[in-house]
Amino acid sequence: MLRRCLSSWLRPCHPQKCYPSYFLNWRYLMSKMANPSQSWFLAFPMLLLALSIQTSVAHVRNENGIKSAVFLSPMFELEPGSVVNKYYYNIDFPRGHIALKSFNAEVVDEAGNPVPLQETYLHHWVILRSYQRKGVEIPKYDGHLGFHQSDLIVVGNSGICENGLRQYFGLGSETRKTDTHVPDPYGIEVGNPAEIPAGYEERWVMNVHAIDTRGAEDRLGCTECKCDLYNVTVDEHGRTLEPDYIGGLKCCYDQTQCKVRQSCESAKRGLYMRYTVKWVDWDNSILPVRIYILDVADRWKRLDESTGLSTKHDCRVEYQVESCAATGAANDGCTDSKRVSLCLPTGGDVVYGVAHQHTGGIGSTLYGEDGRVICSSIPTYGEGKEAGNEAGYIVGMSTCYPQPGSVKISDGEMLVLESNYSSARRHTGVMGLFYLLVADPSPKPNNFSRAPVDLHEETTIPNSVWGLALFGIAITAVGVVAYRRRSGREDGYQSIVM
């Protein structure tokens, strides 16, 4: 009964509408209480409860067996030219042994309105899986915590980079129009109790890198992290930058500042990542996929000439595209093509593929050893001003969804990744990543099916919130009793309680 009453009173909703809903209920409660002291005793615990549940309640939607929920990240603040590159630990995320089906995210303001890229450029967001030691408090945000603490173990994807790119999901400016859905009968398996070390529990980490380009002197230069615009000569660890490093991640780290026009008067504002997760409960009919992230800037070689052994995958993540005018390659159509040869430790059926590029990118292709196209991913550029269609920005990347079993990669097959950029002008800090989902070949047709369409919604409230609720109700009871005793004395009657 208590759960039904509280859930009804709080009316959990879509995050962009939650703040008004909670405070409308608060004002309504106050308006029904004529006596100020009564209002305080009754409303104070309810306010505590509302503020707690504000970030704890998930509005879970269940359609045809696929559950979905919308969450908000902690708030981050930006002003013209400023940069955030923060890690948020223990973010809200579905729990249990499940199969992830999609993850989508975008930047919104405090009213829940999508923020366009020409105002806040989303360089990237990534989602990392981790195991956190039970009973140990990890800060919600600590940019210097790192991933080498024994209390927090990052669970990487299947590779192949050995020095980064360990995320399960991640996109950039293309986030609003890039499909992340994992098709049936496949899923990304997480939360398997048999895989979680004793004394730990599964948690999730979000990294958000965003740049406020309102009033920027050179908007593209700010988004490409050109060092002279940030007046940076050392990286975030205080190490002097290489003389030929003129732009990239080392120059636009957290709390750096890009040049803005002196006349710029835009105010600081609070922003959030609003993210939607879809999942299904795990069962044996689901085929698990492996996540591979390939990098065209990887320095891996199958054989090292000096040792005769395979080298490590040294993924540099970013690189620089020189202007064709400067290189004398204008006759090549001003296209910069970068290639690298790679191989996956374990092959299988390709389930999904998509590339990640920055402004100037014109597409990326993954080839098999025999030259066949495994997946080609092409950017879509915006043509307007509204969020999701910003002119001059990559607002989407095409994806590959082969028919199950139709596109295969053999174990140890040598692949070629190609990333193409326009070189009509110089570009700094560009990326050529490729996200790939691969599954073991299914020995027989999978009878994966869902029940007839069934749409319903449920509200999940953590046990800690119920404890706060009971505490609030206890305070309320004491307040009511005290008020009635005083009221009884004022009216010539004695309270019969206590």
C-alpha positions as CSV (number, residue, x, y, z in Angstrom):
1,M,0.0,0.0,0.0
2,L,2.9,2.3,0.9
3,R,4.6,1.8,-2.5
4,R,1.3,2.4,-4.4
5,C,0.7,5.6,-2.4
6,L,4.2,7.0,-2.9
7,S,4.4,6.1,-6.5
8,S,1.0,7.8,-7.1
9,W,2.0,10.9,-5.3
10,L,5.4,11.3,-7.0
11,R,4.1,10.5,-10.5
12,P,7.5,9.6,-12.0
13,C,7.8,10.8,-15.5
14,H,10.0,11.6,-18.4
15,P,13.1,13.4,-17.0
16,Q,12.6,16.6,-18.9
17,K,9.2,17.0,-17.1
18,C,10.1,15.6,-13.7
19,Y,11.2,18.8,-12.0
20,P,7.9,20.7,-12.6
21,S,5.9,17.6,-11.6
22,Y,7.6,17.2,-8.3
23,F,7.4,20.8,-7.3
24,L,3.8,21.2,-8.5
25,N,3.0,18.4,-6.1
26,W,4.9,20.2,-3.4
27,R,3.0,23.4,-3.9
28,Y,-0.3,21.6,-4.0
29,L,0.5,20.0,-0.6
30,M,1.4,23.4,0.9
31,S,-1.7,25.0,-0.5
32,K,-3.9,22.5,1.4
33,M,-2.3,23.4,4.8
34,A,-3.5,26.6,6.3
35,N,-1.2,26.6,9.3
36,P,2.5,27.3,8.6
37,S,3.8,25.0,11.3
38,Q,1.6,22.1,10.0
39,S,2.9,22.8,6.5
40,W,6.5,22.5,7.7
41,F,6.1,19.3,9.7
42,L,4.2,17.6,6.9
43,A,6.1,18.9,3.9
44,F,9.7,18.7,5.1
45,P,10.0,14.9,5.0
46,M,8.0,14.8,1.7
47,L,10.4,17.3,0.2
48,L,13.4,15.1,1.3
49,L,11.7,12.1,-0.3
50,A,11.0,14.0,-3.6
51,L,14.5,15.3,-3.9
52,S,15.9,11.8,-3.4
53,I,13.6,10.1,-5.8
54,Q,14.1,12.9,-8.4
55,T,17.3,11.2,-9.6
56,S,16.5,7.6,-8.4
57,V,13.2,6.8,-10.0
58,A,13.3,5.1,-13.4
59,H,10.3,5.1,-15.6
60,V,10.5,1.7,-17.2
61,R,8.6,1.1,-20.4
62,N,8.0,-2.5,-21.5
63,E,6.9,-3.1,-25.1
64,N,6.9,-6.5,-26.6
65,G,9.4,-7.7,-24.0
66,I,11.9,-4.9,-24.7
67,K,12.3,-2.7,-21.7
68,S,13.4,0.9,-21.9
69,A,14.2,3.7,-19.5
70,V,15.3,7.3,-19.8
71,F,17.9,8.7,-17.4
72,L,19.8,12.0,-16.8
73,S,23.5,12.3,-16.1
74,P,24.7,14.6,-13.3
75,M,24.6,18.2,-14.4
76,F,27.7,19.8,-15.9
77,E,28.1,23.6,-16.4
78,L,29.4,25.3,-19.5
79,E,30.0,28.9,-20.5
80,P,31.2,30.3,-23.8
81,G,34.5,28.6,-24.8
82,S,34.7,26.3,-21.8
83,V,35.3,22.5,-21.9
84,V,34.1,19.6,-19.8
85,N,35.6,16.2,-20.0
86,K,34.3,14.4,-17.0
87,Y,33.8,10.8,-15.8
88,Y,30.6,10.0,-13.9
89,Y,30.8,6.9,-11.8
90,N,27.9,4.6,-10.8
91,I,25.4,6.2,-13.2
92,D,21.8,5.1,-13.3
93,F,21.5,2.0,-15.4
94,P,19.4,-1.2,-15.6
95,R,20.4,-3.9,-13.2
96,G,20.3,-7.7,-13.4
97,H,21.3,-10.3,-15.9
98,I,20.2,-8.7,-19.2
99,A,20.9,-8.2,-22.9
100,L,21.4,-4.6,-23.9
101,K,19.6,-3.8,-27.1
102,S,20.5,-0.1,-27.6
103,F,21.9,3.0,-26.0
104,N,21.2,6.5,-27.2
105,A,22.2,9.9,-25.7
106,E,22.0,13.6,-26.3
107,V,22.8,16.9,-24.6
108,V,19.8,18.7,-23.1
109,D,19.4,21.9,-21.0
110,E,17.8,22.2,-17.6
111,A,14.3,22.5,-19.2
112,G,14.9,19.2,-21.2
113,N,15.4,20.9,-24.5
114,P,17.9,19.4,-27.0
115,V,21.0,21.6,-27.3
116,P,22.3,22.1,-30.9
117,L,25.9,21.4,-31.8
118,Q,26.7,25.0,-32.8
119,E,26.1,25.9,-29.1
120,T,27.5,22.8,-27.4
121,Y,29.7,20.5,-29.5
122,L,29.5,16.9,-28.2
123,H,33.0,15.7,-28.9
124,H,32.1,12.3,-27.6
125,W,30.4,10.3,-24.9
126,V,31.3,6.8,-23.9
127,I,29.8,4.2,-21.6
128,L,32.2,1.9,-19.6
129,R,31.2,-1.2,-17.7
130,S,32.9,-1.8,-14.3
131,Y,33.0,-3.9,-11.2
132,Q,32.8,-1.9,-8.0
133,R,33.8,-3.3,-4.6
134,K,30.8,-3.6,-2.3
135,G,30.7,-1.2,0.6
136,V,33.1,1.2,-1.0
137,E,31.9,4.7,-1.9
138,I,33.1,5.8,-5.3
139,P,32.7,9.6,-6.0
140,K,29.9,10.4,-8.4
141,Y,32.6,12.4,-10.3
142,D,36.3,12.4,-10.0
143,G,38.3,13.3,-13.0
144,H,41.5,12.0,-11.6
145,L,40.4,8.7,-10.1
146,G,41.5,6.8,-13.1
147,F,41.0,3.1,-13.8
148,H,43.8,1.5,-11.8
149,Q,42.0,1.5,-8.4
150,S,41.4,-1.9,-6.8
151,D,38.0,-0.8,-5.8
152,L,36.9,-0.2,-9.4
153,I,37.7,-2.7,-12.1
154,V,36.9,-1.6,-15.7
155,V,35.5,-4.4,-17.8
156,G,36.6,-3.8,-21.3
157,N,35.1,-4.9,-24.6
158,S,36.6,-7.7,-26.7
159,G,39.4,-5.4,-28.1
160,I,41.4,-5.0,-30.0
161,C,43.1,-1.8,-28.5
162,E,45.3,-2.5,-25.5
163,N,45.6,1.1,-24.3
164,G,42.1,2.5,-24.5
165,L,38.8,2.4,-26.4
166,R,37.4,-0.1,-23.9
167,Q,33.8,1.3,-24.0
168,Y,30.6,-0.7,-24.6
169,F,28.9,2.3,-26.4
170,G,30.1,5.6,-27.6
171,L,29.4,8.3,-30.2
172,G,29.9,12.0,-30.8
173,S,28.2,14.7,-32.8
174,E,26.4,12.0,-34.8
175,T,24.6,10.7,-31.7
176,R,21.0,11.8,-32.6
177,K,20.8,10.1,-36.0
178,T,23.0,7.0,-35.6
179,D,21.2,3.7,-35.0
180,T,22.6,1.7,-32.1
181,H,20.0,-1.1,-32.1
182,V,21.3,-4.7,-31.7
183,P,19.0,-6.9,-33.8
184,D,17.3,-10.1,-32.8
185,P,18.3,-12.7,-31.9
186,Y,21.4,-11.0,-30.6
187,G,22.2,-9.0,-27.5
188,I,25.1,-7.5,-25.4
189,E,25.2,-9.7,-22.3
190,V,25.8,-8.0,-19.0
191,G,25.1,-8.6,-15.4
192,N,25.9,-12.3,-15.4
193,P,26.4,-13.2,-11.7
194,A,28.8,-15.9,-12.7
195,E,31.2,-13.3,-14.2
196,I,31.2,-10.8,-11.4
197,P,34.0,-11.3,-8.9
198,A,33.2,-12.1,-5.3
199,G,32.8,-8.9,-3.2
200,Y,32.0,-6.7,-6.3
201,E,28.9,-5.5,-8.1
202,E,28.4,-4.3,-11.6
203,R,28.3,-0.6,-12.2
204,W,28.6,1.8,-15.1
205,V,30.7,4.8,-15.9
206,M,29.9,7.7,-18.3
207,N,32.6,9.9,-19.9
208,V,31.3,13.2,-21.4
209,H,33.5,15.5,-23.5
210,A,31.7,18.7,-24.6
211,I,32.8,22.1,-25.8
212,D,30.8,25.3,-25.6
213,T,31.3,27.1,-28.9
214,R,28.9,30.0,-28.3
215,G,30.7,33.2,-29.4
216,A,33.8,31.3,-30.5
217,E,36.3,33.1,-32.7
218,D,36.9,30.0,-34.7
219,R,34.1,27.4,-34.0
220,L,35.6,24.6,-36.1
221,G,39.0,25.3,-34.6
222,C,37.5,24.9,-31.1
223,T,35.8,21.6,-32.0
224,E,39.1,20.3,-33.6
225,C,40.9,21.3,-30.4
226,K,43.6,23.5,-32.0
227,C,46.2,24.2,-29.4
228,D,46.7,27.9,-30.2
229,L,43.0,28.6,-29.7
230,Y,43.2,27.1,-26.2
231,N,46.6,28.7,-25.4
232,V,47.8,25.3,-24.3
233,T,51.4,24.1,-24.3
234,V,51.1,21.2,-21.8
235,D,48.7,18.3,-21.6
236,E,46.3,17.7,-18.6
237,H,49.1,15.9,-16.7
238,G,51.5,18.9,-17.1
239,R,53.7,17.3,-19.8
240,T,55.0,19.5,-22.5
241,L,53.4,18.9,-25.9
242,E,55.4,17.7,-28.8
243,P,56.5,20.5,-31.2
244,D,54.5,19.1,-34.1
245,Y,51.3,18.5,-32.0
246,I,49.0,21.4,-33.1
247,G,45.6,20.1,-32.2
248,G,43.7,17.3,-30.6
249,L,42.6,15.8,-27.3
250,K,45.7,16.9,-25.5
251,C,44.7,20.6,-25.9
252,C,41.0,20.5,-25.0
253,Y,40.9,18.7,-21.7
254,D,38.6,19.4,-18.8
255,Q,38.4,23.1,-17.8
256,T,40.4,24.5,-20.7
257,Q,39.1,27.5,-22.5
258,C,38.8,28.2,-26.3
259,K,39.0,31.8,-27.6
260,V,35.7,33.7,-27.8
261,R,34.8,37.1,-29.1
262,Q,35.1,39.9,-26.6
263,S,31.5,40.9,-27.3
264,C,30.2,37.4,-26.3
265,E,27.9,37.8,-23.3
266,S,26.2,34.3,-23.2
267,A,25.7,33.1,-19.7
268,K,26.9,29.9,-17.9
269,R,24.3,27.2,-18.0
270,G,23.6,23.7,-16.7
271,L,23.4,20.8,-19.1
272,Y,22.8,17.1,-18.9
273,M,23.3,14.0,-20.9
274,R,19.9,12.4,-21.4
275,Y,20.3,8.8,-22.3
276,T,17.8,6.0,-23.2
277,V,18.7,2.4,-22.6
278,K,16.8,-0.6,-24.0
279,W,17.2,-4.1,-22.8
280,V,15.6,-7.5,-22.4
281,D,15.9,-10.1,-19.6
282,W,18.6,-12.7,-20.5
283,D,17.5,-16.1,-21.7
284,N,19.2,-18.9,-23.6
285,S,17.5,-17.9,-26.9
286,I,19.7,-14.8,-27.1
287,L,23.0,-15.0,-29.0
288,P,25.7,-12.9,-27.2
289,V,27.8,-10.6,-29.3
290,R,31.4,-9.5,-28.9
291,I,32.3,-5.8,-29.1
292,Y,35.3,-4.8,-31.2
293,I,36.5,-1.2,-31.7
294,L,39.1,-0.7,-34.5
295,D,41.3,2.3,-34.9
296,V,42.7,3.5,-38.2
297,A,45.5,5.1,-36.2
298,D,46.5,1.8,-34.6
299,R,50.3,1.1,-34.9
300,W,49.9,-2.6,-34.7
301,K,52.0,-4.9,-36.9
302,R,51.6,-8.6,-37.4
303,L,55.4,-9.1,-37.1
304,D,58.0,-6.8,-35.6
305,E,61.1,-6.9,-37.8
306,S,63.5,-6.8,-34.8
307,T,61.8,-9.5,-32.7
308,G,59.8,-11.5,-35.2
309,L,56.8,-11.2,-32.9
310,S,53.4,-9.6,-33.2
311,T,53.3,-6.1,-31.7
312,K,50.7,-4.7,-29.3
313,H,47.7,-2.7,-30.6
314,D,48.9,0.8,-29.9
315,C,45.7,2.8,-30.8
316,R,46.5,6.5,-31.1
317,V,42.8,7.4,-31.4
318,E,43.4,10.6,-33.3
319,Y,45.5,11.9,-36.2
320,Q,45.9,14.9,-38.4
321,V,44.8,15.5,-42.0
322,E,47.0,17.9,-44.0
323,S,45.6,20.3,-46.6
324,C,45.9,19.0,-50.1
325,A,47.2,22.5,-51.2
326,A,50.1,22.0,-48.7
327,T,50.9,18.5,-49.8
328,G,50.5,19.1,-53.6
329,A,47.8,16.4,-53.8
330,A,45.1,18.6,-55.2
331,N,44.9,16.4,-58.3
332,D,43.7,13.5,-56.1
333,G,40.4,15.3,-55.5
334,C,41.6,16.5,-52.1
335,T,40.8,13.3,-50.3
336,D,43.0,11.9,-47.5
337,S,42.8,8.1,-47.2
338,K,44.3,6.4,-44.2
339,R,44.6,2.6,-44.1
340,V,45.6,0.1,-41.5
341,S,45.8,-3.7,-41.5
342,L,44.3,-5.4,-38.4
343,C,43.0,-8.8,-37.4
344,L,40.5,-10.0,-34.8
345,P,41.5,-12.7,-32.3
346,T,38.2,-14.4,-32.8
347,G,36.0,-14.0,-35.9
348,G,32.3,-14.9,-36.5
349,D,29.2,-13.5,-38.0
350,V,29.1,-9.7,-38.4
351,V,25.9,-8.4,-36.7
352,Y,26.4,-4.6,-36.8
353,G,29.0,-2.0,-37.9
354,V,29.4,1.7,-37.8
355,A,32.2,4.2,-38.1
356,H,33.0,7.3,-36.0
357,Q,34.5,10.4,-37.8
358,H,34.7,14.1,-37.2
359,T,33.9,17.1,-39.4
360,G,35.5,16.6,-42.8
361,G,35.0,12.9,-42.7
362,I,33.5,11.4,-45.9
363,G,33.2,7.8,-45.0
364,S,35.0,4.7,-43.7
365,T,35.1,1.1,-45.0
366,L,36.2,-2.2,-43.5
367,Y,37.5,-4.8,-46.0
368,G,38.1,-8.5,-45.7
369,E,41.4,-10.2,-46.6
370,D,40.1,-10.9,-50.1
371,G,39.1,-7.3,-50.7
372,R,35.3,-7.8,-50.0
373,V,33.5,-5.0,-48.3
374,I,32.4,-6.1,-44.8
375,C,30.8,-2.7,-43.9
376,S,30.9,0.8,-45.2
377,S,29.7,3.7,-43.0
378,I,29.0,7.1,-44.5
379,P,28.3,10.4,-42.6
380,T,25.3,12.6,-42.9
381,Y,25.8,16.3,-42.6
382,G,23.2,18.7,-41.3
383,E,21.7,21.5,-43.3
384,G,19.9,23.7,-40.7
385,K,20.1,25.1,-37.2
386,E,17.9,22.8,-35.2
387,A,19.3,20.1,-33.0
388,G,19.9,17.0,-35.1
389,N,20.3,18.9,-38.4
390,E,23.1,21.4,-37.7
391,A,24.7,22.7,-40.9
392,G,28.3,21.7,-41.3
393,Y,28.3,19.0,-38.6
394,I,28.2,15.3,-38.9
395,V,24.7,14.5,-37.5
396,G,24.6,10.8,-38.3
397,M,26.5,7.8,-39.6
398,S,25.1,5.0,-41.7
399,T,25.1,1.5,-40.1
400,C,25.4,-2.1,-41.4
401,Y,22.9,-4.8,-40.4
402,P,23.8,-7.9,-42.5
403,Q,21.3,-10.8,-42.6
404,P,22.3,-13.2,-39.8
405,G,25.2,-15.4,-41.0
406,S,25.6,-13.6,-44.4
407,V,28.8,-11.7,-43.6
408,K,31.6,-13.6,-41.8
409,I,35.1,-12.8,-40.5
410,S,37.5,-15.8,-40.1
411,D,39.6,-16.3,-37.0
412,G,42.9,-14.4,-37.6
413,E,41.7,-13.0,-40.9
414,M,43.7,-9.9,-42.0
415,L,41.3,-7.0,-42.3
416,V,41.9,-3.5,-43.8
417,L,40.3,-0.4,-42.3
418,E,40.1,2.7,-44.4
419,S,39.1,6.2,-43.2
420,N,38.6,9.0,-45.7
421,Y,38.5,12.7,-45.0
422,S,38.3,15.8,-47.2
423,S,41.7,17.5,-47.3
424,A,40.5,20.7,-48.8
425,R,41.7,22.2,-45.5
426,R,43.8,21.0,-42.6
427,H,41.9,19.0,-39.9
428,T,43.4,18.3,-36.4
429,G,42.4,15.7,-33.9
430,V,40.3,13.7,-36.3
431,M,39.2,10.1,-35.7
432,G,38.7,7.0,-37.7
433,L,37.2,4.4,-35.4
434,F,35.0,1.4,-36.4
435,Y,32.6,-0.2,-33.9
436,L,31.8,-3.8,-34.7
437,L,29.5,-6.5,-33.2
438,V,30.4,-10.1,-34.0
439,A,28.7,-13.3,-32.8
440,D,29.7,-16.9,-32.9
441,P,28.1,-18.7,-35.9
442,S,24.7,-20.2,-34.9
443,P,24.8,-24.0,-35.5
444,K,21.1,-24.0,-36.3
445,P,18.3,-21.5,-36.9
446,N,17.5,-19.6,-33.6
447,N,13.9,-19.7,-32.6
448,F,14.0,-16.3,-31.0
449,S,10.6,-14.9,-30.8
450,R,8.7,-12.4,-28.6
451,A,5.3,-12.6,-27.1
452,P,2.5,-10.6,-28.8
453,V,2.8,-6.9,-28.3
454,D,2.3,-5.9,-24.7
455,L,2.9,-2.4,-23.6
456,H,3.0,-1.4,-20.0
457,E,5.0,0.8,-17.7
458,E,6.4,0.3,-14.2
459,T,8.3,2.4,-11.7
460,T,11.3,1.1,-9.9
461,I,12.3,2.7,-6.6
462,P,15.5,1.6,-4.8
463,N,15.4,0.2,-1.3
464,S,17.4,3.2,0.0
465,V,14.5,5.4,-1.0
466,W,12.0,3.3,0.9
467,G,14.1,3.8,4.0
468,L,14.0,7.5,3.5
469,A,10.3,7.3,2.9
470,L,9.7,5.6,6.2
471,F,12.0,8.1,7.9
472,G,10.0,10.9,6.3
473,I,6.7,9.4,7.4
474,A,7.9,9.0,11.0
475,I,8.9,12.7,11.1
476,T,5.5,13.5,9.6
477,A,3.7,11.5,12.3
478,V,5.6,13.3,15.1
479,G,4.8,16.6,13.5
480,V,1.1,15.8,13.2
481,V,1.0,14.6,16.8
482,A,2.7,17.7,18.1
483,Y,0.5,20.0,16.1
484,R,-2.7,18.2,17.3
485,R,-1.6,18.4,20.9
486,R,-1.0,22.1,20.6
487,S,-4.2,22.6,18.6
488,G,-6.1,20.6,21.3
489,R,-4.9,22.8,24.0
490,E,-5.8,25.9,22.1
491,D,-9.3,24.6,21.6
492,G,-9.8,23.5,25.2
493,Y,-9.3,19.8,24.5
494,Q,-6.5,17.5,25.5
495,S,-4.9,15.1,22.9
496,I,-5.7,11.5,23.7
497,V,-2.6,10.4,21.9
498,M,0.7,10.3,23.8
